[in-house]
Amino acid sequence: MLTFRKLASVTEGSLVQFVQDWPVLDLLIDSRKLSQPVGTVFFAISGKFNNGHKYMAQLYAQGVRQFVVEEQEASELVSYHPEANFLQVKSSLAALQAVAAWHRQQFKVPVIGITGSNGKTIVKEWLAQLLTPDELVVKSPRSYNSQVGVPLSVWQLNEKHTLAIFEAGISQPGEMEKLQHIIQPTIGIFTNIGSAHNQGFVSVEQKIEEKLKLFTHTDLLFYCADYPQLHEAVQASGIPSFTWSRKSKKANLAISGTTVAGAKTIVVYTYQGQKQRLAIPFTDDASVEDALHCLAVLLYRNLSLADIQNRLDKLHPVAMRLEMKEAINGCYLIDDTYNNDLAGLSIALDLLASQPQRNKRTLILSDLLESGVPEEELYRQVAALVRVKKVDKVLGIGPTIQKHAEAFPGTGTFYSSTAAFLEQFKADAFRNEVILIKGARVFGFEKIVQAFQQKVHGTMLEVNLDALVHNLNFYRSRLTPDTKLMVMVKAFAYGSGSFEVANLLQFHQVDYLAVAYADEGVSLREHGITLPIMVMNPSVDSFSKLRQYSLEPEIYSLELLEQFLLESAGAPASIHLKLDTGMHRLGFTENDFEQLFSMLHQYPQVRVVSIFTHLAGADEALHNDFSTQQIATFRQLSEQVEERLGYKTIRHALNSAGIVRFPEHQLDMVRLGIGLYGVEATGNEQEALQSVSTLKTTVSQVKSINKGETVGYSRKGVAAEAKTIATIAIGYADGYDRRFSNGVGEVLIRGSKAPIIGNVCMDMCMVDVTGLEVKAGDEVIVFGPQLPLVELAQKIGTIPYELLTNVSARVKRVFFAE
C-alpha cells in the first residue's frame, strides 16, 4: 500500500512536515469534490485559472490531513496546519502524474490506450461493453483524458481488474509523453485525425507525431489506414500495427461494403482471407467508424463471428452527458441514464451536491452492474458516497441493491424493478427536490425520466455547460491574477436559464453577478445563489426587496440616490455608482459630483462598493479613439470619486469586447456578458469560443404540394415547382423571429439546410425539404454550432443578443455536461 512517506521518493519531493504515515487512498485536485477525508491526499495545483493552495485551509477544516504543495514556506504550513502531513514539490501536477505512473507500474494487466481527434470516449465505452464478458474492465470515467484526468483514471486500477482502457487527449506538443508514462499502454487505438485542437500544433503532421508518442512501447496499434497522413506516419514509426480500411485490400481488415438496412448497417469484410458479413446497430458514419475500430479488436482476439454479432447486437449508444432539466412540482432532474459505474456515480453525485436551488437531494439508482467489486463492499461504498454528498433520499431499483438495503439506513426505499417503481409512483411525493436519475440501460430509466418531465413542448434549447465553462476560462485567461470578474446573467442569462448558469458561475467562483431587475436577483437568491449581485435597473418599489435579499443596486442619478438613501432608513447598504463617460444612457456626470458627495456624506452607512462606466463602441475598431477617451475620462472621474469618498472601491469599465480589445484597462474588475454565451463581440476571436446554445425542434408533418400552390398565411410561400414541405414545431411565440419568413431563414434537418417557405406562424413554420429524406419526428436544428447565431442575426439585420434573449420561456431548457 502506498503511504504518505513513500510519496517523497515517488515524486522526488521533500517532507516539510510529517505527523503520521497515513495510507494514500484517494487523490484530490478539486476541493469541491471531497468524498472521504481519511486517506485523501490533496494536490494543490497552481493552474492557469485557479490556485489550489487557496483551498488548503478549507480542506484542513474538513478533515484532510495530507497535502502536496509547491508554494508555501515550511514555517507557514506548520503554524497553520499543525496536524497535517506536507510534501513540497516543484510541480503538484507533475507529482500527481508521478503517483499515477507509479501506481500503474504495480499492475501487469493489458492496457488499451486510445487517442485521436474524435471518437475516443465512444470507442472506449463500447470496447468496455464488448469485452466485459471476458474481462473485468476499468476505464476512464466519461472524458477523463487530460493531464489531470488521466492520472485520476489510472488511479482506479486495482488487483481485481484484468483489462484497463484509458483515453488520452492533448492540445499542444509535449503533453503526450507525460500521459504515455502514466498509461503505459500495451495495446493502442488511434481513432482518426481531424481538426480538433489544431490551434495547438503547427501542422497536422506534427499533431499526428505528438499523438503517436502514446504508443512508443505498445505491442500493437489499431488504426484506420484511410487517413493517408496517419497511415504514412505509423508506417514510418515502425510501431507494430493492425490496420482496417474501406479502400485497401491490403489492410488486415478490409471493408468491401457497407449498406444501411433499417436501423442497422450491414458490413461486408475480409479478414484472414475469409469474407464475412455482420450488422452494426447504427447508421451514422461516426458510429460506424467507431464500431469498426471495435470490430478490429474483437477479430484480433479471435472471437467467433456469432459471438461478435451477439455482442454488437447488445451495443447501445453512449450517454455522453449529464442532462439537467425542470421537472414536476418544482423539482429539478439530473438525467444520467445509462451510465452506472462507480466512478460515474461519484461524478454525478458531485453535480448533485453542487445544486443549491432545491433543499432536498434525491438519488434514484439502479443496480451497479459488472463493477468487479464484491456486492457487499460495492454498496457499502455507494452508501458512504451518499452520506458524504448529503443525499436525503435513495430510491434503489433492482434485485441486488434491494438485497443490500441495510447499507442505507433511514434514507432508502427499494424496488425490485423499474416497473415496480412506476406502479407505485405518485407525483405528489416529489416536491422541490433535485433528483439524480442514474441507471444501467437494462433498467429502462427513460420511463422514469418521462414520468418526471414537466414540459412536453417538442422545442427545446440545449445549453452546453462545458462550452460555457470553456468560454469563461477563455476570458479569464485574458485577465491579470488580481482582476475580478462580474458576469451578466440578466435577461434569463441571455435566454440560457438564469438559475443554472448562475449556479455554474458560483461553482467556478466568479466574483459578482449582475441582473437587470430586482426580481431576477430575488429569484437567484431563492435558488441558492449567494454571490454578490448587482441590480442594474432598480426601482423605488424594489428597494425593500434589495435589502431583504442582500442585492446591491446600481445608482445612476441624483433622484434615484436620494430615494434610496431615504428608504435605507439608516441601515447599512452597498451601492454601485455608474458614471456617464459618453454612452449618454444612464450615469452621473461631473456636474453631479457636489450634490452626490453631499448626499453620501450624510449617510455613511451606505457604502459605494464599485464605480463603473459603460463603453459605447468597444466592439468596433472604428471607435477606438472614442473608447480610449471614455476610459481616460473614467479613470480621472473615478479617482475624484474615491478621493471624495475617502476609501477605495472596485473600478470597472470593460465589457466582453473590451476584455479582448483593451486588456491594459482592466482596472479592478471586468464585466463579462455575451462572450460567456459563445458570441465574441469584436468578431476577431470567435473561433476561440464554443457555441453554448442549440435550439432544436421536430418535424410535425411532411407533405407534397404542386406547382403554383401556396404555403402559409397571406399565401406568401408560392411553389415555383412541385415541392416537399415539412411543418416544424416552432414559431414566433417560441422566439423564432418572423423576419425569417419566405426564404430568409433556414434550418438544419438530417444535416442539410432547408429554407423557410411562407410566413413564420405563431407556433410553427414550414420549410422546403424537396429532395431530402425527411419524416415526422425528425430533429430540426434552428441554431447551434452548425448554424451560428452570428450568421443568422446578420440575415435579419440584428445582433445575436436578440436571437438568444427572444427564446421564449415556454421552450424547455435542457442543460448538459460531460
N, C-alpha and C positions, 0 to 999 in steps of 0.2 A: 504493500500500500504506500502511496506517495504521502509524505508528511511535509510539514512546512519547512523543517530544517533542510530536507533534501532539495527544496526549491532553489536554494542558493547555488548548488552545483549544477542543477538543470538549467538555470537561467543565467549563470555567471554573475549573479548579483551578490550583494553583501547584506548580512543581517544587521540592522541598526538597532533593533530591539527584539529580544526573544524572551517570551514569557513561558510558553509551553509548546511542546511538539504535537500540535493537533493534526488530525488527518485532513487531507485535501479531498473533499467530496464534490464540491461544486465550484465552477469558475464563473465569476460575475463581472460584467463590464458596465451594466446599467443599473444604477441604484434603485430605479423604479421597479425592477423585476426580481427583487429578492424573494426567494422561496423559504429556505431554511437557513437561519444564521449559522447554526452549528455546522462546521466543516466547509463553510463558504470562504473562498479567497476572492477579494475584490481587487481587480487590476485597474488602477487609476490611470486611465489613458488620457493623454493630452491630445485631443483631436482638433480638427480644423474648425469645428463649430462649438465645441464644448470641452471642458476640462474636468475629468473625473475626480481630481483631487479636491474639488469644491464640495464633494458629497461624502467625504470620509466621516465627518463628524455625525452626519445623519445616520450613516450605516452603523457607526460605533454605538450610537444610542439605540439602534435596533438589535444589537447583539452580535454584530460581526466583529471578529477578533483577529482576522488575518488579512493583511494588506500588502500589495505590491505597488510601490510608488517610485516616482522618478524625479521629484522636485524638492520636497520638504527637507529642511535640515533636521538632523537627528534629535537635536535638543527640543525642537518644537513637537516632534512626534511623541517623544517620551512624556513631555509635560501635559499634553492634551489627551493622550490615549494610553494611559499607563498599563492597561491590561491587555494590550494588543501586540501581536507579532507584526514586525515591519521588515520587508525586504526592499532594499533600494537597488534599482536597475537603471541602465541608460535609457531604455525604452520599455514601457509597460506592455505595449503592443507586441514588441519582439519577445518579451518574456512570456506572454500568453501563447504565442506561436511556438516557442521552445517547449513549453509544458505540454502542449498538444502533440508536438512531434515526438517527445519522449514517451508519451502515453501510447502513440501509435506503434512505437518500436516494441512494446511489450506483447504484441499480438502478431501471430504468423498467418492470420487468415487472409484469403484472397480479398483484394480491394479493387473495386472498379472506380476509376476516376473519369469524370465526364466534363468536357469543356466544349466550347463552340459559341457561335453568335446567338443562336436561338435553339429552343427545344431541350435545354439541359434538364430543367426540372421535370418536364413531361417524360423524357426518356428514363430519368432516374426513378420516378414514381412507377412507371409501367414495368420496368425491369424488376423492381421490388415486388410488384404484384405477380409477375410471371414466374419469378424464381422462388417465391415463398413455399411452394410445395416441396422444394428440395433443400432450402436453406433457411437458417434463422438470420434475417437480414437487418442490419442497422443502416440508416440512410440519413442524409442531410434533412433537417426539418425545413419544409417549404423551400424557399430560395436562399438558404444559408450558404452562399458561395463566395463571400467576400473575405478580406483579410482578417476580419473578426468572426465572420460566420463559419468559415472552415474550421478554425480551432474548436469552436463550440460544438460543431457537428462531430468531429473526430473524438472529442471527449466522451461521447456517448458509448463508444466501443467498449464492450466488456467480454469476459471469457466465455459467455454463452453464445456469442454470435459466431456464425460460420461464414458470413459474407458481409462486406461493407460496400456501400455505394455512396460516393461523395461527389458533389459537383463543385466546380471551381470557375469563377468568373474574374476577369481582370479588366482594368480600364486604362492601364498605361504600362510601359516597359518596366521590368524589374520586379513585378509583383508575383509572377507565376513561379519563380524559383522558390519563393517562400512557401507557397501553397504546395508545391511538389514535395518539399521537405516534410510538410505536415501530413499530407495524404499518403505519400509513398505508394502510388497505385501499382498493382501488379498487372492489371488489365486496363486499357484505355478506350474511350469512345470520344471521337471528335465529331460533333453532330453536323456542323456546317460552318460556312464562313459568310458573314453578311456585314451590314453597315453599323451594327450596334457598337458603340464606343469608338467609332472611327476617329473621333477628335483627339484621342489619346495616342495615336500612332501616326507615323509619317507616311505609311503605306499599308495596303492590305498584306503585302509580303511580310512586313515587319510584325503585323498583328499575328499572322499565322506562325511565324517563327517564335514569337513570345509564348503563344498558347501551347505550342508543341513541347515546350520545356516541361510541361506536366508529365510527359511520357518518356522522359530521359531514360528511365530504368524499367519500363514496362516490358512484360513478356510478349504482349500482343496489343495492337491498336486497331480498333474497328472504325472505319470511316467510309463515306460515300466518295467514290472516285470521280463522280460527275462534276465536282468542283475543281477545275483544272489547276488553279494556283495551290490549293490544298494538296491535291494529288502529287504535284511536282515536288512540293516541299517535303512531304512524308517520304517519298521515294529517295530524295536526296539525303534525308536524315539517317537513313538506314534502320529506322525503327521497324521491328517485325510487324507486319500488318495483315489484316483481313479486310478485303475491300468488297463493297457491293456497288452495283451500277445498273442504271437503266439503259446505258449506252454501249458499254463494253462487254463483250462476251468473255473477255479475259479475266474479269473480276471473279473473286471466289464465289460470290453470289450474284448471278446475272439475272436481272429482272427483264423478262422479254415482253411483258404486257401487264397493264392494269386496267380493269373495266369496272365502272360503277354499276352495281346491281342493287337497287333499292337503297337501303341504309348501309350497305357494305361495299367494299372494294375487293374485287377478285384479282389476286396477284398470281401471275404465271412466272415461275422462276426455274433456273437450273443451278443445282448445287451438287458438286462431286459427280458431275456427268449425268445426273438424273433430273429430268424435267418434272416439276410438280406444280400444283396449284393449291391455294388456300384463300380464305376470306378474312379480311381485316374489317372489324366492325366500325369503320369510319370512312368518310368520303372526302373530306377536305385534304388538300395537298400537304399541309403541315403535319396533320395527324398521320397520314400515310407514310411520310418520310420518317417520322419518329418511330412508327411501328416497324418499319423496315430495319432500322438500327437494332431494335429488339429481336426481330426475326433472325438477323445475322448472329447474334449472341446465342440464341436458342439452338440454331443449327450447329454452331461450333461446339455446343455442349452435348451434341449427339442425341437430342430428344427426337422421338419419332414424330412423323407428320401428324398422326392422330392426336398425340399428346400436345403438340404445338397448337393445333387447331382448337382443341378443347380449352387451352389456356387463353388463346386470343379471344375466343367467344365470350369469356368472362371479363375481358378487359373493359374498363369503364373510363369515362372522361375524368380527368384530374381536377379536383376542386382547387383552383389556383389562388383563391382569395377568400377572405372572410367578408361577408356582406353584412351591413348594418342597415336596418330599416324599421320604420314605425310599425306598431302592431296595435291590437285591440286594447281598449281600456287604459290608454295612456302608457302601454308597455312599449318596450324597445327590444328588437331582436338582433342578436348577433348570430348569423347563419353560417355555421362551419360544417354543414352537412357533408358527409362522405370523407371526412378526414378525422381519424380517431386514434392515431398513435399517441404514445405518452408524451413525446416531445411536442407534438402539435397541440395537445391538450394544455400543456404549460403555457405555450404562446397565446392560445385563445383565452386562457384564464387571466393572463396579463392584460389583455384588451378589456375583458370584463371588469377587472379591478380598476381600470382607468376611466370608467364611465361614471361620472358623478350625477348624471341627470335624473336618476331614479334612486330611491332609498334602498330598495331590496334587490338582491342579486340571486338569480335562479339559474341552475345548470340542469339541462336535460341531456343525459348521457347514455349512449348505448354500451353494450359490452365492448371492451377493447380487445380486438382480435389479433392474434399472432404477434404478441408483444415480445415473446421469448422470456418473460418474467413469470415465475410461478404465480398462480392466481391469487393466493393469499397475500403475497408480497406486493403484487401489482395493485390490488385495490387498497392495500394499506398506504401505498404511495399516492394513489389518487385521493384518498381521504385526507392525507396530510396536505396535499396541494389545495384541496377545497377549503381546509381550515385556514391555511396561510393567506389565501386570496379572499377570505371572509365571504364565502358564498353562504347565503342564508338558507337556500333550499336546494336539494338534489332530487331530481326525478330520474331514477335509474330504469333503463329499459333493456331487457334481455335476461335470459336464464342465469348467466354467470354472475353478473353484477347483483342480481336479485339474491343469489346464493350467499353473497358477501355483504348483505345489507347491514350486518352488525358493525361493519367498519365505519358506518356513517350515522352514529347515534344522534338522535334528535333532529337531524336535518333531512333525512331521506324518506322518500316514498318510492316503491319499486313495482315494476310491472313486467310480466313475462314476455310481452311483445308490444310492438307499436300499435297493433290492433287493439290490444287490451287497454293501452293508454287512451286511445281515441274513443273507445267505448265509454270511458269514464270522464272524458274531457268536459269541463264546464268552464266556459269563458269567464264567468264571474269570479272564478277562483284566482284569476290573474289580474292584478291591477297595479299600475305604476311600478313595474318591475323592469329590470334589464335581464333579458333571458338569453343565455347562450345555449344554442342547439347544436350538439356535436355527436355525430354517429357514424357508424360504418354503413356502407352503401346498402348492404343486405337488409338493413332495418327500415329502409324507405322513409327516412325522416322528412323528405319533402312534403309528405302528407301532414306532418306536424306543423311545418312552416306555413302551409296553406291554411291550417286551422287558426293560426295567429295573425294572418295578414289583415291589415287594416284597409288598404285601398286596392281596388281591383281594376282601376283605370289602366288600360294597356300601355299608356305612355309613361315613360319614366326617365328621370335624369340620374345617370350613374356618375358618382363623384369618386374619383380615384385619389384616395388619401395618400398613397405612396407618391403620386405625382405632386400633390400639394406639398408634401414634406420636401421633395426634391427642389421645388421652386423656392420654398422657404430657405433651404440651405444655399441655393444659388445666390440669393440676395444677402444672406448672412455672410457669405464668403467675400462680399464686396465691402463689408464693414470692418472698421477697426475694432479691436477687442473691447474697448470701452464704450462703443456706441450702442445705445439702447434701441429697441425695436418696438414700434407700435404697429399693430396690424388692424386694418379696416375689416370689420365684419358687419357693416351696415348693409341695409337692403337685403336681408336674409343671406348675408355673406355673399353678395353679388349673385344671388339666386341659388347658391350651392347648399345652403342649410346652416343657419347660424349656430345652433347648439353643437352640432357635430364638428364643425370647423373650429369653433371656439374651444371646444374640449381638446381637440388635437393640438391647437396652439398653446393651450395651457400645459399640456403634457410635454411639449417641446420648449417650454419655458421662455416664451416671448415676454416682453416687459409690460406691454399695455395693449388693450383692445380699444377700438373706437366704434361707436354706433351713431346712427343719425338721430334717433329719438329715445326718450327715456323708456318707453315701453319695451324697446328692443333690449336695453340694458337690464330692465326688471326681469324679462324673460330669461336672459342668460343667468342672472343670479338664481332664479328659481330652478334652473337646471344645473346648479352646482358649480358655476364659474366664479372663481374667487380672485382672478386677476384684476388689477385696476382697470376701470372702464371710463373712457371719456365720452360724454354725450355731446354731439356736435350741434344739435338744434334743440336746446332746452326751451321749454315754455314756462310761463309763470305758474300754470296749473300743475306742472310736473315737479315743482321744487320739493314738495313733501316726499314724493317718491324717490327723488335723488338722495335725500337724507336717509330715508328708510333703508334703501338698498346700497348705500355707500357708492353712489355714482358721482362722477366728477363732471360738472358742466363746462362747456366751452362758453366763455363770456366774451362777447364781441362788440358790445355797445354800452354807453353810459346808462341808458334806460334799463337795459337788462341787468346790469350790475346793481343799480340802485334797488330794483325789485328783489334781487336775490339777497342782498345784504339785509334788507328789511325783513325778508322772510326767514333769514337764518336765525334771527332772534337770539343772537349771542352764542350759538352753538358752533363748535369748530367745523370747518368745511374746507375742501380743496377745490380750486378752480383752475382753468386753463385760459390764459389771455390770448386772444387772436389779434394780430396786428395786420393792418391792410398796407401792403407794400406795393400794390399795383394791380392786384386781381380786381379790386373795386366791387367786391361782392359783400363780404362781411368783414368787420375788424375795426380796431381803434387806429386812429391816425395820431401823429404827434400833437396835433391841436387839442386832442382829448386828454393829454397827459396830466395837466394840472388838476383838473377835476377828478380824473381817475385816481391819482395818488391821494388826493384829499379824502376821497370816499374810503379807499382801502385802509388808510391810517386810522380811520375811526373804528375799523372792525379788524383788529389784529388777529382775531381767532380765525379769520378767513385767509387761508394761505394760497399763494399762487404757486402751483407745482410745476407749471410749464408755460412757456411763451412760444408762440409759433406763428407762422405765416404760410400762405399757400401760393405756389408758383403758378403763374398763368400759362406759361408756354414751355415748360421744361421738356416736353416730349419732342420738340422740333428745334433743329439747329438754327432755323431761321430766326428764332427768338433768343438766341444765346446771350446777346448783349443785354436784352431786357431782363432775362433770368438772372444774369450776373449782377445787374443793378439792383434787382429785388433783394438778392441775398446780401449785398453790401448794405442796403438800407436796413434790412432786418438785423444784421449784426450791430449796426450803430444804435438802432432803436432799442433792441433787447438789452444792450449794455446800459442804456439810460434807465430802463425799467428796473433791472437788477440793482443798480446803484440807488435808485429811489426807494426800492423795497428794503434794501439793507441785507439781502441774502441771495444766494444762488438758486437758480431754477433749472429745469430741463429745457433746453432750447432746441427747436426742430423746425426745419424748413423743407427738407427733401421728401418728395413722394416717390412712387415706383420709378418713374422716368428719371427723376433727379438722382436717385441712388446710382443709376448707371452712368449718367452724363456729368454729374458734378460731385464726384467722390471726395474732393477736397473740402466740401462744405457740409460734412455730415453732422457737425456740431455735437450735441449730446444725444440726440435721438433722430431716427428717420421714421417715416410713415409708409408702410407697405400696403398697397391696395390691389389693383387689378393684376399686378405682376404675380401675386401669390396664386391667382386662379388661372395662370397659363398664358397671359397676354403681355408681351413685353412692349410697353407703351411707346418706346422710341422706334421700334421696328428693327433695331440694329442687332439685337441678340435674341431674337425669337427662337432660334434653334437651340439655345441653351435651356429653354423652359420646356416643360412637358404639359400636354393638354390634360386638364383636370376633369372637365365635364364632358359627358357624352349624352346627348338627348336622343332617346330611342322611342319608337312606336312600332305598331304592327300593321300589316295589311289586313283590312276588313273584308274586302271583296275584290275580285278580278272579273272584268267583263270586256267584251269586244264591241266596238262601235263602228259604224260605216262612215265612209267619206261624206263630209258635209254635215254630219251630226254635231251637236254642241254639248259641252260639258259645263255643269255648274250654274250658279246664279248669274243672271243677266246674259246667259248664253255666251260668255266671253271666250270659252275654250272651243275653238272650231277645228274639227278634224279635217286637215287637208287631204288625208287619205285614210283608209281603214286603219284603226288603231286598237291596241290593247291598253286598257287603263286599269289602274288599281286605286281603290279608295283607301286612304290611310287614316289612322285614328288620332289625328292631331289637327287643331285649328287655332284660330286667333285667341280663343278663350284659354288655350293652353300656353299662349305666349308666342305662337308661330306667326310672325308678322304678315299682315295682309298684303304688304308690298312685295312679297314673294310670289304673288299670283302671276298667272299667264306666262310661264316660262322663265321668269326672273330667278326663281328659286329652284333648287334640285336637291334630291335626297339620294342616299345610297341603299340599294336593295341587291342582295347577293353580290356585292362588290362592284356593281355597275351604277352609274349615275342615271337618275330618272327625273326629268324636269316636271315641275308643277304644270298642270293643264287646267285652265279655268281659274276662277277666283278661289282663294282660300276661304273656307267656310268657318263657322264658329267652332265646331267640334271635329271637323275632318277636312281633308282636301284630297284632290285627285292628282295622280301622277301618270305620265306616259311611260308604260313599260313594254312598248312594242318591241318584239324581238328578244325579250328576256323571259326566262322560265320562272315565273312568279306565281305564288299561290297564297290563298288566305292563310294568315298566321305567320307569314314570313316576317323576319325582323327588318326594321327600317331605321337607318341612321340619319338623323336630322342634322346634327352637328357633332363633331368629335375630332379625333386625330386625323382622320382621312378627309374630313370636311371642316377645315379650320374656321373658327369664329371670325378671324380677321378677314378671310376671303368672303364669307357670307355677308358680313357687315358692309363691305365695300360694294356688294351688289345692290344694296338698297340705300346707299349713301348715309350710313350711320356708323356707330362705333361698337366694338364688341361688348362694352358695358351694357348697352341697351338690350342686346340679344340675351345676355346672361340674366339680367335682372327682370326681364319680361317673362321668364319661365314661370308659369302660374303655380300657386301653392297647391292646386289640385293635382299637379303632376307629382307622382310618387318619387321621392328621393331614395336612392339606394347607394350606400357608402361602402366602399370595399378597399381592402388592403391585403397584400400578400402575407 
